[in-house]
Amino acid sequence: MAARTDLFQSPDYYMVDELLTEEHKLIRESVRNYVKKEISPIIEDYAQKAEFPEQIVRQMGELGCFGPTVPAEYGGGGLDYISYGLMMQELERGDSGVRSTASVQGSLVMYPIYAYGNEEQRHKYLPKLASGEWLGCFGLTEPDHGSNPAGMLTNITDAGDHVILNGAKMWISNAPFAQVAVVWARDEQGDIRGLIVERGMEGFSTPTTHGKWSLRASATGELVFDNVKVPKENILPNVKGLKGPLGCLTKARYGIAWGALGAAMDCYDTALRYSKERVQFDRPIGGFQLQQKKLAEMITEITKAQLLVWRLGVLMNEGKATPQQVSMAKRNSCEIAANIARDARQMLGGMGITGEYSIMRHMMNLESVITYEGTHDVHLLITGMDVTGINAFK
């Protein structure tokens, strides 16, 4: 399939750019240019073939998309959370699977090693993950424990200078290509602990998940642990309990809030351009009321979401953002992006289902994004519990 020229122009109806620094805009521009040059020309073919473009790992490492908020002494970018958000927005504007690769690496692998690890662990793993030399994955979800991770069965038992790890994790982004996995397991005292499991440890395998209609250009797999000996120095010493993995998910959900917005922008931009070019009944379809209604609603929701994630980024930078605030933004961005993708697909008619345009790929990808790292319904209940003080999960 011939690569279609990427003509994306970013919508900014409320001049949100005036709230960004020059550095923010330069970072956004560099990632946008990377996506236009390296992602847009190839991504449709990789998605159609359900293959992961391995070359993007090194490319994103060089660009600084892995762990941008991790301090520079560990190979990170030392940047703020708005910079991180803008990077995720631009990557997902290209493809949700590409953004997933970066989200997992930065928020779910590098962040816990930085926040919960010791100096030896930080210096051993973070620079190689930041550069893209190594790819990492995050093992929390299990076959029978998705929205309720507290019920996990994966466990570790003490065996002297090491522990024995048994269990399985499912729906793990990056798993088939990862050199390291940050895995959450229950110890003999019943506490949930984080471990760094390395490719090559005996009894550790990562079977690929096939047959996906969504995130087809992202590698997904399982993590299987059959009496894996993990040295005790690979246990993350500075956290116990579910707050460990949930702290990582807060960072990743923040990135998704910006990322899903990027997918929405791409669908809107594509539909807007098409509506001006496509002529029916002797006029561009953008001149018909029902098409204008769709476009007006799209740009309104995008604008509201832009302001939401920008404000959330400021709160993250100030250390004031709550997990519940992040939850709201993740849910909102995913919901509006899924709706915008569907409306944009309709505006393109039959062309909307082809790989000549990005919309159907975004639409399928967003079905995963609205589900992973907290489903739409779970995030509604997080907000519900926050405002009422009553837990609806139990």
MOBEL-V109317 format. One line per field, one symbol per residue. ss: DSSP state (H for helix, E for strand, - for the rest). psi: psi as a letter, one per 20 degrees, with the letter a starting at -180 (. if undefined). burial: # if it has 16 or more other C-alpha atoms within 10 Angstrom, else .. A space follows every 50 residues. Layout:
BEGIN
ss: ???
psi: ???
burial: ???
END
This chain:
BEGIN
ss: ---------------HHHH--HHHHHHHHHHHHHHHHHHHHHHHHHHHH- ----HHHHHHHHH--------HHH------HHHHHHHHHHHHHH-HHHHH HHHHHHHHHHHHHHHH--HHHHHHHHHHHHH----EEEE--E--E---HH H---EEEE---EEEEEEEEEEEE-HHH--EEEEEEE-----EEEEEEE-- ---EE--E-----------EEEEEEEEEEEEHHHE-------HHHHHHHH HHHHHHHHHHHHHHHHHHHHHHHHHHH-EE--EEHHH-HHHHHHHHHHHH HHHHHHHHHHHHHHHHH-----HHHHHHHHHHHHHHHHHHHHHHHHH-HH HHH-----HHHHHHHHHHH------HHHHHHHHHHHHH------
psi: pppppojppppmhklhhiiqrhgghggggghghgghghgghhhgggghil qpnhhiggghghikiolhiqqhijiaikrrhhggghghghghhgphhghg ghgggghiggghhghirrgggghggghhghijgqqrrongprhjneimii jqhpqqqpldjrqppqaqqqloqighjqhqpoppqpaiijqpqpqopqpi ppipqmpqorkqjqlhjqpqarpponlpopqhiipohjqqrihfhhhghg ghhghhghghhggggggggghgghhhhopqkkqqiiiqghhhgggghghg hggghghghghhgghghikipqhhgggghgggggghgggggghhghhich hhirjhqighggggghhghigqlorggghghggghhhhjpoii.
burial: .....#.#..#............#..##..##.###..#######.#..# .##..###.##.########...########################### ##################..###.########.#########...#..#. .######....##########################....#######.. ...###.##....############.######.####.####.####### ######################.##.........##....#..##..##. ###.##.###.##.##....#.##########################.. .##.#.####################.######...........
END
